[in-house]
Amino acid sequence: MPDWIFLGELRQWIHRFFAIVLTAASLYHMGYAVLTKRGRKLLMAMIPKPVDAVNIFQNIGYLLNLRKDPPKMPYFNYAEKMEYLAFAWGTLVMTATGVILWFEQLGPKFWVDVARLVHSLEAILAVLAIIVWHFYLVHWRPGKFPMSRAWATGYISEHEIEEEHGLDVDKFTEEYHA
């Protein structure tokens, strides 16, 4: 058997292994978000609200120098909510289409072809979202480079709280001292 066939099979099994890891982590996350009081509170805070649309336009105005000050953002700002919802939707689409592709011999060819197309396009969209959107917000934005340390410590500085979540400074202070 040529080496490239073995490498193709190895790539497939590595892909499936990490698909299982992603699915398990997502199921754990959904359980936490639905079954715990804090998880439900955070999940409700992630739901977009009309103020998010106002914040988008105010922020565009600020970035175009049409406003003097940036808008005061809530606990989760509109960009964080959109990134979270995009990740959740993408994970759902990738899991559903991935299961169809994994067990392609059990379904009609049409659905397997549709699943392959959707899975591939969602993968491209996810990579672009990560490179353009997530990297900028978390790594490349001025004041964040080389990265936000919140993922490792669970905390952000008082300056970051005031700058990024000025509307809910009290919530951050309350949780920090709780």
C-alpha positions in Angstrom: 0.0 0.0 0.0 1.5 3.4 -1.0 2.3 5.8 1.9 -0.1 8.5 0.7 -3.1 6.1 1.2 -2.0 5.5 4.8 -1.6 9.3 5.4 -5.1 9.9 4.0 -6.6 7.4 6.3 -4.7 8.8 9.2 -5.9 12.3 8.4 -9.5 11.0 8.3 -9.2 9.4 11.8 -7.5 12.4 13.3 -10.3 14.6 11.8 -12.9 12.3 13.3 -11.2 12.1 16.7 -11.2 15.9 17.0 -14.8 16.0 15.7 -15.7 13.8 18.7 -13.8 16.0 21.0 -15.6 19.1 19.7 -19.0 17.5 19.9 -18.3 16.3 23.5 -17.1 19.7 24.6 -20.2 21.3 23.0 -22.5 18.9 24.7 -20.8 19.6 28.0 -21.1 23.3 27.4 -24.8 23.0 26.5 -25.4 21.0 29.7 -23.6 23.7 31.8 -25.5 26.5 30.0 -28.9 24.9 30.6 -28.5 23.0 33.9 -26.7 25.5 36.1 -27.9 28.8 37.4 -24.8 30.7 36.3 -24.8 29.0 32.9 -28.4 30.0 32.3 -27.6 33.6 33.4 -24.7 33.8 31.0 -26.6 32.2 28.2 -29.4 34.7 28.6 -26.8 37.5 28.5 -25.6 36.1 25.1 -29.0 36.7 23.5 -28.8 39.7 21.2 -31.0 42.7 22.3 -32.0 45.9 20.5 -29.3 47.8 22.4 -26.7 45.7 20.5 -27.9 47.2 17.2 -27.6 50.7 18.7 -24.1 49.8 19.9 -23.0 48.7 16.5 -24.1 52.0 14.9 -22.6 54.0 17.7 -19.3 52.1 17.4 -19.2 52.6 13.7 -19.7 56.3 14.3 -16.9 56.3 16.8 -14.5 54.4 14.4 -15.3 56.9 11.7 -14.6 59.9 14.0 -18.3 60.9 13.9 -18.6 60.4 17.7 -16.2 61.6 20.4 -16.5 58.6 22.7 -17.1 54.9 22.1 -20.4 53.4 23.3 -20.5 51.8 26.7 -20.8 48.1 26.1 -22.6 45.5 28.3 -21.2 42.4 30.0 -21.1 40.7 26.6 -20.8 43.2 23.7 -22.3 42.7 20.3 -19.1 41.3 18.8 -18.7 38.7 21.5 -22.4 37.7 21.1 -22.0 37.4 17.3 -18.8 35.3 17.6 -20.5 33.0 20.2 -23.6 32.5 18.0 -21.5 32.0 14.9 -19.4 29.3 16.7 -22.6 27.6 18.1 -24.3 27.6 14.7 -21.1 26.4 12.9 -20.6 23.6 15.4 -24.2 22.4 14.9 -23.8 22.5 11.1 -20.4 20.8 11.2 -21.7 18.1 13.6 -24.8 17.3 11.6 -23.1 17.2 8.2 -20.1 15.4 9.7 -22.3 12.6 11.0 -24.0 12.3 7.6 -20.5 12.0 5.9 -19.2 9.6 8.5 -22.1 7.2 7.8 -22.5 8.1 4.2 -23.3 4.5 3.2 -26.5 4.6 5.2 -28.1 7.5 3.3 -29.1 8.6 -0.2 -26.3 10.0 -2.4 -28.1 13.4 -2.7 -28.0 14.1 1.0 -24.4 12.9 1.2 -23.5 15.3 -1.6 -25.4 18.2 0.0 -23.7 17.4 3.4 -20.3 17.4 1.8 -20.9 20.8 0.1 -22.3 22.4 3.3 -19.5 20.8 5.5 -16.8 22.2 3.2 -18.3 25.7 2.9 -18.9 25.9 6.7 -15.2 24.9 7.2 -14.0 27.7 4.9 -16.4 30.1 6.7 -15.1 29.0 10.1 -11.4 29.4 9.1 -12.1 32.9 7.7 -14.1 33.9 10.8 -11.3 32.7 13.1 -8.5 34.4 11.1 -10.3 37.7 10.5 -12.7 38.1 13.3 -11.5 36.2 16.3 -7.8 36.9 15.8 -8.5 40.7 15.6 -10.7 40.8 18.6 -8.6 38.6 20.8 -5.0 38.9 19.5 -4.3 41.7 17.1 -6.4 44.6 18.4 -4.4 47.5 19.8 -4.0 46.9 23.5 -4.5 43.1 23.2 -1.4 42.0 21.3 -0.1 39.3 21.5 -3.4 38.0 23.1 -6.0 38.6 25.7 -4.9 36.7 28.9 -8.5 36.2 30.0 -8.5 32.7 28.6 -5.7 31.6 30.9 -6.5 33.7 34.1 -10.2 34.2 33.9 -9.7 37.9 34.6 -9.3 41.1 32.7 -7.8 44.3 34.1 -10.0 47.2 35.5 -8.9 49.3 32.5 -10.2 46.6 30.1 -13.4 46.3 32.0 -14.0 50.1 31.8 -13.0 50.3 28.2 -14.8 47.2 26.8 -17.7 46.7 29.2 -18.3 50.1 30.7 -22.0 49.7 31.0 -21.6 46.7 33.4 -18.6 47.7 35.4 -20.6 47.0 38.6 -21.3 43.4 37.5 -17.6 42.7 36.9 -16.7 44.2 40.3 -19.4 42.3 42.1 -18.4 38.9 40.5 -14.7 39.6 41.3 -15.4 40.2 44.9 -17.9 37.4 45.3 
